Amino acid sequence: MNEHQKRIVIETQQWLFQSFPKCFRDDHALPLKVGILQDIFKAIPENSSISRIQVRRALKFYTNHPLYQKALAKREERFDLNGEVIGNISSEHKEVAEKAIALRRLKSFARRAKMGPKKIG
């Protein structure tokens, strides 16, 4: 992802945070309703500069974030755009989140091992 694309993802996430503050939070993540993307598409104003592609990318970035994956693994409920409980998280989705967290942790350890021990002084 180049710098321009990163900026657009950040701007789109800011739009999500402002438009749906009970659902999207920057201080913690709530597991989202399956199919929430379609709900977001319906909520985009006609004259908005936000595109469906931008929303899709921002949502992918948001849901792949470690905080979201941890919330998905630990919480029991999913939430809609109003921050209301809409259903439960399946055991399969919890398992996928736990595997994603473990893989991220392994990759982090591997990077650290490649760099070697920290030098003091």
ROSE-4610 file (N, C-alpha, C; in Angstrom, 1 decimal, always signed):
// ROSE-4610
residu = [M/M/M/N/N/N/E/E/E/H/H/H/Q/Q/Q/K/K/K/R/R/R/I/I/I/V/V/V/I/I/I/E/E/E/T/T/T/Q/Q/Q/Q/Q/Q/W/W/W/L/L/L/F/F/F/Q/Q/Q/S/S/S/F/F/F/P/P/P/K/K/K/C/C/C/F/F/F/R/R/R/D/D/D/D/D/D/H/H/H/A/A/A/L/L/L/P/P/P/L/L/L/K/K/K/V/V/V/G/G/G/I/I/I/L/L/L/Q/Q/Q/D/D/D/I/I/I/F/F/F/K/K/K/A/A/A/I/I/I/P/P/P/E/E/E/N/N/N/S/S/S/S/S/S/I/I/I/S/S/S/R/R/R/I/I/I/Q/Q/Q/V/V/V/R/R/R/R/R/R/A/A/A/L/L/L/K/K/K/F/F/F/Y/Y/Y/T/T/T/N/N/N/H/H/H/P/P/P/L/L/L/Y/Y/Y/Q/Q/Q/K/K/K/A/A/A/L/L/L/A/A/A/K/K/K/R/R/R/E/E/E/E/E/E/R/R/R/F/F/F/D/D/D/L/L/L/N/N/N/G/G/G/E/E/E/V/V/V/I/I/I/G/G/G/N/N/N/I/I/I/S/S/S/S/S/S/E/E/E/H/H/H/K/K/K/E/E/E/V/V/V/A/A/A/E/E/E/K/K/K/A/A/A/I/I/I/A/A/A/L/L/L/R/R/R/R/R/R/L/L/L/K/K/K/S/S/S/F/F/F/A/A/A/R/R/R/R/R/R/A/A/A/K/K/K/M/M/M/G/G/G/P/P/P/K/K/K/K/K/K/I/I/I/G/G/G]
num = [1/1/1/2/2/2/3/3/3/4/4/4/5/5/5/6/6/6/7/7/7/8/8/8/9/9/9/10/10/10/11/11/11/12/12/12/13/13/13/14/14/14/15/15/15/16/16/16/17/17/17/18/18/18/19/19/19/20/20/20/21/21/21/22/22/22/23/23/23/24/24/24/25/25/25/26/26/26/27/27/27/28/28/28/29/29/29/30/30/30/31/31/31/32/32/32/33/33/33/34/34/34/35/35/35/36/36/36/37/37/37/38/38/38/39/39/39/40/40/40/41/41/41/42/42/42/43/43/43/44/44/44/45/45/45/46/46/46/47/47/47/48/48/48/49/49/49/50/50/50/51/51/51/52/52/52/53/53/53/54/54/54/55/55/55/56/56/56/57/57/57/58/58/58/59/59/59/60/60/60/61/61/61/62/62/62/63/63/63/64/64/64/65/65/65/66/66/66/67/67/67/68/68/68/69/69/69/70/70/70/71/71/71/72/72/72/73/73/73/74/74/74/75/75/75/76/76/76/77/77/77/78/78/78/79/79/79/80/80/80/81/81/81/82/82/82/83/83/83/84/84/84/85/85/85/86/86/86/87/87/87/88/88/88/89/89/89/90/90/90/91/91/91/92/92/92/93/93/93/94/94/94/95/95/95/96/96/96/97/97/97/98/98/98/99/99/99/100/100/100/101/101/101/102/102/102/103/103/103/104/104/104/105/105/105/106/106/106/107/107/107/108/108/108/109/109/109/110/110/110/111/111/111/112/112/112/113/113/113/114/114/114/115/115/115/116/116/116/117/117/117/118/118/118/119/119/119/120/120/120/121/121/121]
x = [+0.9/+0.0/+0.9/+0.7/+1.5/+1.0/+1.7/+1.3/-0.1/-0.4/-1.7/-2.8/-2.6/-3.7/-3.8/-2.7/-2.8/-3.5/-3.3/-4.0/-5.5/-5.9/-7.3/-7.9/-7.2/-7.7/-8.0/-7.0/-7.1/-8.3/-8.4/-9.5/-10.9/-10.9/-12.2/-12.5/-11.5/-11.7/-12.2/-11.6/-12.1/-13.6/-14.0/-15.4/-16.2/-15.8/-16.5/-16.6/-15.5/-15.5/-16.5/-16.6/-17.5/-18.9/-19.1/-20.5/-21.1/-20.3/-20.9/-20.1/-20.1/-19.3/-19.6/-20.8/-21.1/-20.6/-20.2/-19.7/-18.2/-17.7/-16.3/-15.6/-14.7/-14.0/-12.5/-11.7/-10.3/-9.7/-10.4/-9.9/-10.1/-11.0/-11.2/-12.0/-12.0/-12.7/-13.9/-15.0/-16.1/-16.2/-16.5/-16.7/-17.9/-17.7/-18.8/-19.7/-20.9/-22.0/-21.5/-21.7/-21.4/-22.3/-21.8/-22.5/-22.7/-21.9/-22.0/-21.6/-20.8/-20.4/-21.6/-22.6/-23.8/-24.5/-24.5/-25.2/-24.5/-23.1/-22.3/-22.6/-22.6/-22.9/-24.2/-25.2/-26.6/-26.5/-25.6/-25.5/-24.6/-23.9/-23.1/-24.0/-23.9/-24.7/-24.4/-25.4/-25.3/-24.2/-24.1/-23.1/-21.8/-21.5/-20.3/-19.1/-18.0/-16.8/-16.2/-16.8/-16.4/-17.0/-16.1/-16.6/-16.7/-17.4/-17.5/-16.1/-15.3/-13.9/-13.1/-13.3/-12.6/-13.1/-14.4/-15.0/-14.5/-14.5/-14.1/-12.7/-11.8/-10.4/-10.2/-10.9/-10.8/-11.3/-12.4/-13.0/-12.0/-11.4/-10.4/-9.3/-8.8/-7.6/-8.1/-9.3/-9.8/-9.9/-10.5/-10.8/-9.6/-8.5/-7.3/-6.3/-6.7/-5.9/-5.8/-4.7/-4.6/-5.6/-6.0/-7.0/-8.4/-8.7/-10.0/-9.9/-8.8/-8.7/-8.8/-8.2/-8.2/-9.7/-10.4/-11.8/-12.6/-12.4/-13.1/-12.9/-11.6/-11.3/-11.8/-12.0/-12.3/-13.8/-14.5/-15.8/-16.8/-18.0/-19.0/-20.0/-20.2/-21.3/-20.7/-21.5/-21.2/-22.1/-21.7/-22.4/-22.8/-23.9/-24.3/-23.8/-24.2/-23.7/-24.1/-25.2/-25.6/-25.0/-24.1/-23.4/-24.3/-25.4/-26.3/-25.8/-26.0/-25.7/-26.6/-26.0/-26.8/-26.8/-25.8/-25.7/-24.4/-24.2/-23.0/-21.9/-20.7/-19.5/-19.4/-19.3/-19.2/-17.8/-17.8/-16.5/-15.5/-16.0/-15.1/-14.4/-15.2/-14.6/-13.6/-14.0/-13.0/-11.7/-11.8/-10.6/-9.7/-10.4/-9.6/-8.9/-9.6/-9.0/-7.8/-8.0/-6.9/-5.7/-5.9/-4.8/-4.1/-4.9/-4.3/-3.4/-3.9/-3.1/-1.8/-1.9/-0.7/+0.3/-0.2/+0.6/+1.4/+0.7/+1.3/+2.4/+2.1/+3.1/+4.3/+4.1/+5.3/+6.1/+5.4/+6.2/+7.0/+6.4/+7.1/+8.3/+8.2/+9.4/+10.4/+10.0/+11.0/+11.7/+11.0/+11.7/+12.7/+12.3/+13.3/+14.5/+14.3/+15.4/+16.3/+15.8/+16.7/+17.6/+17.0/+17.7/+18.8/+18.7/+19.6/+19.4/+20.2/+20.0/+20.3/+19.6/+19.9/+21.2/+21.9/+23.2/+23.0/+23.6/+23.5/+24.7/+24.5/+25.6/+26.0]
y = [-1.2/+0.0/+1.2/+2.1/+3.3/+4.4/+5.5/+6.6/+7.2/+7.4/+7.9/+7.0/+5.7/+4.7/+4.7/+4.8/+4.8/+6.0/+7.1/+8.4/+8.2/+7.6/+7.4/+6.5/+5.4/+4.5/+5.2/+6.0/+6.7/+7.7/+8.4/+9.4/+8.6/+7.5/+6.7/+6.2/+5.7/+5.2/+6.4/+7.6/+8.7/+9.0/+8.8/+9.0/+7.9/+6.7/+5.6/+6.0/+6.4/+6.8/+7.9/+8.9/+10.0/+9.7/+8.8/+8.5/+7.5/+6.6/+5.5/+5.4/+6.4/+6.4/+5.3/+4.8/+3.7/+2.3/+2.3/+1.0/+1.0/+2.1/+2.2/+3.1/+2.6/+3.4/+3.2/+4.3/+4.2/+3.8/+3.7/+3.3/+1.8/+1.2/-0.3/-0.7/-2.0/-2.5/-3.3/-3.2/-4.1/-5.1/-6.3/-7.3/-6.9/-6.8/-6.2/-7.3/-6.9/-7.8/-8.3/-9.6/-10.2/-9.5/-9.0/-8.3/-6.8/-6.2/-4.8/-3.9/-4.5/-3.7/-3.2/-4.0/-3.6/-2.5/-2.6/-1.5/-0.2/-0.3/+1.0/+1.5/+0.7/+1.1/+1.9/+1.4/+2.0/+3.4/+3.6/+4.8/+5.9/+5.5/+6.5/+7.6/+8.8/+9.9/+9.9/+10.2/+10.2/+11.2/+12.3/+13.3/+13.1/+12.0/+11.8/+11.5/+11.9/+11.6/+10.2/+9.6/+8.2/+7.2/+6.3/+5.3/+3.9/+3.0/+1.7/+1.0/+1.2/+0.6/+1.2/+2.4/+3.0/+2.4/+2.3/+1.7/+0.3/-0.5/-1.9/-2.0/-1.2/-1.2/-0.8/+0.3/+0.8/-0.3/-1.0/-2.0/-3.2/-3.5/-4.6/-4.3/-3.1/-2.7/-2.7/-2.2/-2.2/-3.6/-4.5/-5.8/-6.7/-6.3/-7.1/-6.6/-5.5/-4.9/-5.8/-5.9/-6.8/-6.5/-5.2/-4.9/-5.5/-5.5/-6.1/-7.6/-8.2/-9.6/-10.1/-9.4/-9.7/-9.6/-8.6/-8.4/-9.6/-9.9/-11.0/-12.4/-12.6/-13.8/-13.8/-12.6/-12.6/-12.3/-11.5/-11.2/-12.3/-12.2/-13.2/-12.6/-11.3/-10.7/-9.9/-9.8/-8.9/-7.7/-6.6/-5.3/-4.7/-4.0/-3.3/-1.9/-1.1/+0.3/+1.2/+0.8/+1.6/+1.2/+0.2/-0.3/-1.3/-1.8/-2.7/-4.1/-5.0/-6.4/-7.0/-7.7/-8.2/-9.7/-10.3/-11.8/-12.2/-13.5/-14.0/-14.3/-14.4/-14.8/-16.3/-16.8/-18.3/-18.8/-20.0/-20.6/-20.6/-20.8/-20.8/-19.4/-18.4/-17.0/-16.7/-17.2/-17.0/-17.7/-18.9/-19.7/-19.0/-18.5/-17.8/-16.6/-15.9/-14.7/-15.1/-16.2/-16.7/-17.1/-17.7/-18.1/-16.9/-15.9/-14.6/-14.0/-14.0/-13.4/-14.2/-15.5/-16.3/-16.2/-16.1/-15.9/-14.6/-13.5/-12.2/-12.2/-12.9/-13.1/-13.8/-14.9/-15.7/-14.8/-14.1/-13.2/-12.2/-11.6/-10.7/-11.3/-12.5/-13.2/-13.4/-13.8/-14.1/-12.9/-11.8/-10.5/-10.1/-10.3/-10.0/-10.9/-12.2/-13.1/-12.8/-12.3/-11.9/-10.8/-9.8/-8.6/-8.9/-10.0/-10.3/-9.6/-9.9/-9.2/-7.7/-7.0/-5.5/-5.3/-4.3/-3.9/-2.8/-3.0/-2.0/-1.1/+0.1/+1.1/+1.6]
z = [+0.0/+0.0/+0.0/-1.0/-1.0/-0.1/+0.0/+1.0/+0.7/-0.6/-1.0/-0.5/-0.7/-0.3/+1.2/+1.9/+3.4/+3.9/+3.2/+3.6/+3.4/+2.3/+2.0/+3.0/+3.3/+4.3/+5.7/+6.1/+7.4/+7.3/+6.2/+6.1/+6.1/+5.4/+5.4/+6.8/+7.5/+8.9/+9.8/+9.6/+10.3/+10.0/+8.8/+8.4/+9.1/+9.2/+9.9/+11.4/+12.0/+13.4/+13.7/+12.8/+13.0/+12.7/+11.7/+11.3/+12.2/+12.7/+13.6/+14.9/+15.7/+16.9/+17.9/+17.9/+18.8/+18.4/+17.1/+16.6/+16.4/+15.8/+15.5/+16.5/+17.2/+18.3/+18.0/+18.4/+18.2/+19.6/+20.7/+21.9/+22.2/+21.5/+21.6/+20.4/+20.1/+18.9/+19.4/+18.7/+18.9/+17.7/+18.0/+16.9/+16.1/+14.8/+13.9/+13.4/+13.2/+12.6/+11.3/+11.0/+9.7/+8.7/+7.6/+6.6/+6.9/+7.8/+8.2/+7.0/+6.1/+4.9/+4.1/+4.0/+3.2/+4.0/+5.3/+6.1/+5.9/+5.9/+5.7/+4.3/+3.3/+1.9/+1.9/+2.5/+2.5/+3.2/+4.1/+4.9/+4.3/+3.2/+2.5/+1.8/+2.2/+1.5/+0.0/-0.8/-2.3/-2.7/-2.1/-2.5/-1.9/-1.2/-0.5/-1.5/-1.1/-1.8/-1.4/-0.4/+0.0/-0.9/-1.4/-2.4/-1.6/-2.3/-1.7/-1.6/-2.6/-2.5/-1.3/-1.1/+0.1/+1.4/+1.5/+2.7/+2.8/+1.8/+1.8/+2.3/+1.8/+2.2/+3.6/+4.0/+5.4/+6.4/+6.0/+6.9/+7.0/+5.9/+5.9/+6.8/+6.7/+7.5/+9.0/+9.3/+10.6/+11.2/+10.5/+11.0/+11.0/+10.3/+10.4/+11.5/+12.1/+13.2/+14.4/+15.1/+16.2/+17.3/+17.5/+18.6/+18.2/+16.9/+16.5/+16.6/+16.2/+16.3/+17.7/+18.6/+20.0/+20.6/+20.1/+20.6/+20.0/+18.8/+18.2/+18.9/+19.4/+20.1/+21.5/+22.2/+23.6/+23.8/+23.0/+23.2/+22.8/+23.1/+22.8/+21.7/+21.7/+20.9/+19.7/+18.7/+17.5/+17.6/+17.0/+17.2/+15.8/+15.8/+14.5/+14.5/+13.6/+13.4/+14.6/+15.3/+16.4/+17.7/+17.7/+18.9/+19.7/+19.0/+19.7/+19.4/+20.4/+20.2/+19.1/+18.1/+17.0/+16.9/+17.6/+17.5/+18.2/+18.2/+18.8/+17.8/+18.3/+17.4/+17.4/+16.2/+16.1/+16.6/+17.0/+17.4/+16.3/+15.1/+13.9/+13.8/+13.9/+13.8/+14.9/+16.1/+17.2/+17.0/+16.4/+16.1/+15.1/+14.0/+13.0/+13.6/+14.5/+15.1/+16.0/+16.8/+17.6/+16.8/+15.6/+14.8/+14.2/+13.8/+13.3/+14.3/+15.6/+16.7/+16.8/+16.9/+17.1/+15.9/+14.7/+13.5/+13.6/+14.0/+14.1/+15.2/+16.3/+17.3/+16.8/+16.1/+15.6/+14.6/+13.8/+12.8/+13.6/+14.6/+15.4/+16.1/+16.6/+17.2/+16.2/+15.0/+13.9/+13.5/+13.4/+13.1/+14.1/+15.4/+16.5/+16.5/+16.2/+16.2/+15.0/+13.9/+12.8/+13.1/+13.9/+14.3/+15.3/+16.1/+17.1/+18.4/+19.4/+20.7/+20.6/+21.5/+21.5/+22.2/+21.6/+22.2/+23.2/+24.3/+25.4/+25.5/+25.6/+25.7/+24.5]
